[in-house]
Amino acid sequence: MKLNLHDAEFLLSAVNESHYPKHSYPEIALVGRSNVGKSSLLNALVNRKKFARVSGQPGRTQTLNFYRIDQLVIVDLPGYGYARVSEAIRRQWRPMIENYLTKRPNLKGIIQVIDIRHQPTADDRMMAEWINAMGIPAFVVATKADKISRGRHKPSLEKITDILQIPGIVFSSETRLGRDALISIVQQLASQSEG
């Protein structure tokens, strides 16, 4: 699958299967902690500042957000592990996320977004273990690379991918470092359906 990234639109927000969009496109899920830069990553991918809403408040994404880019759909899942979101809301998220990840036939791959400045959290490790156990094709995108020196990129990424046992790339939505690699990953994951 070749992306031109010009034809992109927000489709809808959903909280359960009955709300999911009906289409035949492959879907790629974006998972990660709140405030890790998933919306900024989406905006950098399509080269638009306000394609996905970036919030200054972590924990704002409380629905599954479906974005169509050419012939594929990227699904931004609620961020996990944010302490200020009430326990009741977190309990609602879990089945919503699990349902999508286990029951959606369109799902072809997962991009786990990690802040390169920090070691993976317990939640990150749990998500990676689950991804690996399910055998879903996945990549790690280590964001916020502009916040550390270039010399720390490789060792930081190696530590993250070693802990999570998922291959990964270094990325910055600010400088667009790793954008070409991200496009390749998205294309590769989407093409799983064609193989």
Contacts in CASP RR format, 6 or more apart in sequence:
PFRMAT RR
TARGET T0000
AUTHOR 0000-0000-0000
METHOD contacts of the structure
MODEL  1
MKLNLHDAEFLLSAVNESHYPKHSYPEIALVGRSNVGKSSLLNALVNRKK
FARVSGQPGRTQTLNFYRIDQLVIVDLPGYGYARVSEAIRRQWRPMIENY
LTKRPNLKGIIQVIDIRHQPTADDRMMAEWINAMGIPAFVVATKADKISR
GRHKPSLEKITDILQIPGIVFSSETRLGRDALISIVQQLASQSEG
1 26 0 8 1.000
1 70 0 8 1.000
1 71 0 8 1.000
1 72 0 8 1.000
1 187 0 8 1.000
1 190 0 8 1.000
1 191 0 8 1.000
1 194 0 8 1.000
2 187 0 8 1.000
3 69 0 8 1.000
3 70 0 8 1.000
3 72 0 8 1.000
3 183 0 8 1.000
3 186 0 8 1.000
3 187 0 8 1.000
4 70 0 8 1.000
5 45 0 8 1.000
5 46 0 8 1.000
5 47 0 8 1.000
5 69 0 8 1.000
5 70 0 8 1.000
5 183 0 8 1.000
6 70 0 8 1.000
7 68 0 8 1.000
7 69 0 8 1.000
7 70 0 8 1.000
8 46 0 8 1.000
8 48 0 8 1.000
8 51 0 8 1.000
8 67 0 8 1.000
8 68 0 8 1.000
8 69 0 8 1.000
8 70 0 8 1.000
9 67 0 8 1.000
9 68 0 8 1.000
10 51 0 8 1.000
10 52 0 8 1.000
10 65 0 8 1.000
10 66 0 8 1.000
10 67 0 8 1.000
11 21 0 8 1.000
11 66 0 8 1.000
11 67 0 8 1.000
11 68 0 8 1.000
11 73 0 8 1.000
12 19 0 8 1.000
12 21 0 8 1.000
12 65 0 8 1.000
12 66 0 8 1.000
13 19 0 8 1.000
13 63 0 8 1.000
13 64 0 8 1.000
13 65 0 8 1.000
13 66 0 8 1.000
14 20 0 8 1.000
14 21 0 8 1.000
14 63 0 8 1.000
14 64 0 8 1.000
14 66 0 8 1.000
15 63 0 8 1.000
15 64 0 8 1.000
15 96 0 8 1.000
16 96 0 8 1.000
16 99 0 8 1.000
17 99 0 8 1.000
17 103 0 8 1.000
20 64 0 8 1.000
20 66 0 8 1.000
20 100 0 8 1.000
20 104 0 8 1.000
21 66 0 8 1.000
21 73 0 8 1.000
23 68 0 8 1.000
23 73 0 8 1.000
23 106 0 8 1.000
24 106 0 8 1.000
25 68 0 8 1.000
25 71 0 8 1.000
25 72 0 8 1.000
25 73 0 8 1.000
25 106 0 8 1.000
26 71 0 8 1.000
26 72 0 8 1.000
26 73 0 8 1.000
26 106 0 8 1.000
26 108 0 8 1.000
26 189 0 8 1.000
26 190 0 8 1.000
26 191 0 8 1.000
26 192 0 8 1.000
26 193 0 8 1.000
27 66 0 8 1.000
27 72 0 8 1.000
27 73 0 8 1.000
27 74 0 8 1.000
27 75 0 8 1.000
27 104 0 8 1.000
27 106 0 8 1.000
27 107 0 8 1.000
27 108 0 8 1.000
27 109 0 8 1.000
28 72 0 8 1.000
28 73 0 8 1.000
28 74 0 8 1.000
28 75 0 8 1.000
28 107 0 8 1.000
28 108 0 8 1.000
28 109 0 8 1.000
28 110 0 8 1.000
28 111 0 8 1.000
28 186 0 8 1.000
28 189 0 8 1.000
28 190 0 8 1.000
29 74 0 8 1.000
29 75 0 8 1.000
29 77 0 8 1.000
29 100 0 8 1.000
29 101 0 8 1.000
29 107 0 8 1.000
29 109 0 8 1.000
29 110 0 8 1.000
29 111 0 8 1.000
30 38 0 8 1.000
30 41 0 8 1.000
30 42 0 8 1.000
30 74 0 8 1.000
30 75 0 8 1.000
30 76 0 8 1.000
30 77 0 8 1.000
30 110 0 8 1.000
30 111 0 8 1.000
30 113 0 8 1.000
31 77 0 8 1.000
31 79 0 8 1.000
31 80 0 8 1.000
31 97 0 8 1.000
31 110 0 8 1.000
31 111 0 8 1.000
31 112 0 8 1.000
31 113 0 8 1.000
31 127 0 8 1.000
32 38 0 8 1.000
32 77 0 8 1.000
32 79 0 8 1.000
32 80 0 8 1.000
32 112 0 8 1.000
32 113 0 8 1.000
32 114 0 8 1.000
32 124 0 8 1.000
32 127 0 8 1.000
33 79 0 8 1.000
33 80 0 8 1.000
33 81 0 8 1.000
33 82 0 8 1.000
33 113 0 8 1.000
33 114 0 8 1.000
33 115 0 8 1.000
33 121 0 8 1.000
33 123 0 8 1.000
33 124 0 8 1.000
34 58 0 8 1.000
34 59 0 8 1.000
34 60 0 8 1.000
34 61 0 8 1.000
34 78 0 8 1.000
34 79 0 8 1.000
34 80 0 8 1.000
34 81 0 8 1.000
34 82 0 8 1.000
34 85 0 8 1.000
35 56 0 8 1.000
35 58 0 8 1.000
35 59 0 8 1.000
35 82 0 8 1.000
36 79 0 8 1.000
36 113 0 8 1.000
36 114 0 8 1.000
36 115 0 8 1.000
36 143 0 8 1.000
37 54 0 8 1.000
37 113 0 8 1.000
37 115 0 8 1.000
37 143 0 8 1.000
37 144 0 8 1.000
37 173 0 8 1.000
38 52 0 8 1.000
38 61 0 8 1.000
38 76 0 8 1.000
38 79 0 8 1.000
38 113 0 8 1.000
39 52 0 8 1.000
39 53 0 8 1.000
39 54 0 8 1.000
39 55 0 8 1.000
39 61 0 8 1.000
39 76 0 8 1.000
40 52 0 8 1.000
40 54 0 8 1.000
40 143 0 8 1.000
40 173 0 8 1.000
41 113 0 8 1.000
41 141 0 8 1.000
41 143 0 8 1.000
41 171 0 8 1.000
41 173 0 8 1.000
41 182 0 8 1.000
42 51 0 8 1.000
42 52 0 8 1.000
42 67 0 8 1.000
42 74 0 8 1.000
42 76 0 8 1.000
43 49 0 8 1.000
43 50 0 8 1.000
43 51 0 8 1.000
43 52 0 8 1.000
43 54 0 8 1.000
43 173 0 8 1.000
44 171 0 8 1.000
44 173 0 8 1.000
44 176 0 8 1.000
44 179 0 8 1.000
44 182 0 8 1.000
45 69 0 8 1.000
45 74 0 8 1.000
45 179 0 8 1.000
45 182 0 8 1.000
45 183 0 8 1.000
45 186 0 8 1.000
46 69 0 8 1.000
51 67 0 8 1.000
52 65 0 8 1.000
52 67 0 8 1.000
52 76 0 8 1.000
53 60 0 8 1.000
55 61 0 8 1.000
58 79 0 8 1.000
58 82 0 8 1.000
58 84 0 8 1.000
59 78 0 8 1.000
59 79 0 8 1.000
59 82 0 8 1.000
59 84 0 8 1.000
59 85 0 8 1.000
61 76 0 8 1.000
61 77 0 8 1.000
61 78 0 8 1.000
61 79 0 8 1.000
62 78 0 8 1.000
62 85 0 8 1.000
62 89 0 8 1.000
62 93 0 8 1.000
63 78 0 8 1.000
63 96 0 8 1.000
64 75 0 8 1.000
64 76 0 8 1.000
64 77 0 8 1.000
64 78 0 8 1.000
64 96 0 8 1.000
64 97 0 8 1.000
64 100 0 8 1.000
65 75 0 8 1.000
65 76 0 8 1.000
66 73 0 8 1.000
66 74 0 8 1.000
66 75 0 8 1.000
67 73 0 8 1.000
67 74 0 8 1.000
67 75 0 8 1.000
67 76 0 8 1.000
69 186 0 8 1.000
71 190 0 8 1.000
72 186 0 8 1.000
72 190 0 8 1.000
73 106 0 8 1.000
74 186 0 8 1.000
75 100 0 8 1.000
75 107 0 8 1.000
77 97 0 8 1.000
77 100 0 8 1.000
77 101 0 8 1.000
78 93 0 8 1.000
78 96 0 8 1.000
78 97 0 8 1.000
79 93 0 8 1.000
80 90 0 8 1.000
80 93 0 8 1.000
80 97 0 8 1.000
80 123 0 8 1.000
80 127 0 8 1.000
81 90 0 8 1.000
81 121 0 8 1.000
81 123 0 8 1.000
100 107 0 8 1.000
101 107 0 8 1.000
101 110 0 8 1.000
101 130 0 8 1.000
101 134 0 8 1.000
101 136 0 8 1.000
102 134 0 8 1.000
107 136 0 8 1.000
108 137 0 8 1.000
108 189 0 8 1.000
108 190 0 8 1.000
108 192 0 8 1.000
108 193 0 8 1.000
109 136 0 8 1.000
109 137 0 8 1.000
109 138 0 8 1.000
109 189 0 8 1.000
109 192 0 8 1.000
110 131 0 8 1.000
110 136 0 8 1.000
110 137 0 8 1.000
110 138 0 8 1.000
110 139 0 8 1.000
110 189 0 8 1.000
111 138 0 8 1.000
111 139 0 8 1.000
111 140 0 8 1.000
111 141 0 8 1.000
111 185 0 8 1.000
111 186 0 8 1.000
111 189 0 8 1.000
112 124 0 8 1.000
112 127 0 8 1.000
112 128 0 8 1.000
112 131 0 8 1.000
112 138 0 8 1.000
112 139 0 8 1.000
112 140 0 8 1.000
112 141 0 8 1.000
112 164 0 8 1.000
112 166 0 8 1.000
113 140 0 8 1.000
113 141 0 8 1.000
113 143 0 8 1.000
114 120 0 8 1.000
114 124 0 8 1.000
114 140 0 8 1.000
114 141 0 8 1.000
114 142 0 8 1.000
114 143 0 8 1.000
114 160 0 8 1.000
114 164 0 8 1.000
115 142 0 8 1.000
115 143 0 8 1.000
115 144 0 8 1.000
116 142 0 8 1.000
116 143 0 8 1.000
116 144 0 8 1.000
116 145 0 8 1.000
116 147 0 8 1.000
116 148 0 8 1.000
116 153 0 8 1.000
116 156 0 8 1.000
116 157 0 8 1.000
116 160 0 8 1.000
116 170 0 8 1.000
117 144 0 8 1.000
117 147 0 8 1.000
117 148 0 8 1.000
117 156 0 8 1.000
119 159 0 8 1.000
119 160 0 8 1.000
119 163 0 8 1.000
120 128 0 8 1.000
120 160 0 8 1.000
120 163 0 8 1.000
120 164 0 8 1.000
124 164 0 8 1.000
125 163 0 8 1.000
125 164 0 8 1.000
128 138 0 8 1.000
128 140 0 8 1.000
128 163 0 8 1.000
128 164 0 8 1.000
128 165 0 8 1.000
128 166 0 8 1.000
131 138 0 8 1.000
131 166 0 8 1.000
132 138 0 8 1.000
132 165 0 8 1.000
132 166 0 8 1.000
137 188 0 8 1.000
137 189 0 8 1.000
137 192 0 8 1.000
138 166 0 8 1.000
139 166 0 8 1.000
139 167 0 8 1.000
139 168 0 8 1.000
139 169 0 8 1.000
139 185 0 8 1.000
139 189 0 8 1.000
140 160 0 8 1.000
140 161 0 8 1.000
140 164 0 8 1.000
140 166 0 8 1.000
140 167 0 8 1.000
140 168 0 8 1.000
140 169 0 8 1.000
141 168 0 8 1.000
141 169 0 8 1.000
141 171 0 8 1.000
141 182 0 8 1.000
141 185 0 8 1.000
142 156 0 8 1.000
142 157 0 8 1.000
142 160 0 8 1.000
142 168 0 8 1.000
142 169 0 8 1.000
142 170 0 8 1.000
142 171 0 8 1.000
143 171 0 8 1.000
143 172 0 8 1.000
143 173 0 8 1.000
144 172 0 8 1.000
145 153 0 8 1.000
145 170 0 8 1.000
145 171 0 8 1.000
145 172 0 8 1.000
145 175 0 8 1.000
145 177 0 8 1.000
145 178 0 8 1.000
146 172 0 8 1.000
146 174 0 8 1.000
146 175 0 8 1.000
146 177 0 8 1.000
148 156 0 8 1.000
153 170 0 8 1.000
154 170 0 8 1.000
156 170 0 8 1.000
157 168 0 8 1.000
157 169 0 8 1.000
157 170 0 8 1.000
160 168 0 8 1.000
161 167 0 8 1.000
161 168 0 8 1.000
169 178 0 8 1.000
169 181 0 8 1.000
169 182 0 8 1.000
169 185 0 8 1.000
170 177 0 8 1.000
170 178 0 8 1.000
171 177 0 8 1.000
171 178 0 8 1.000
171 179 0 8 1.000
171 181 0 8 1.000
171 182 0 8 1.000
172 178 0 8 1.000
END
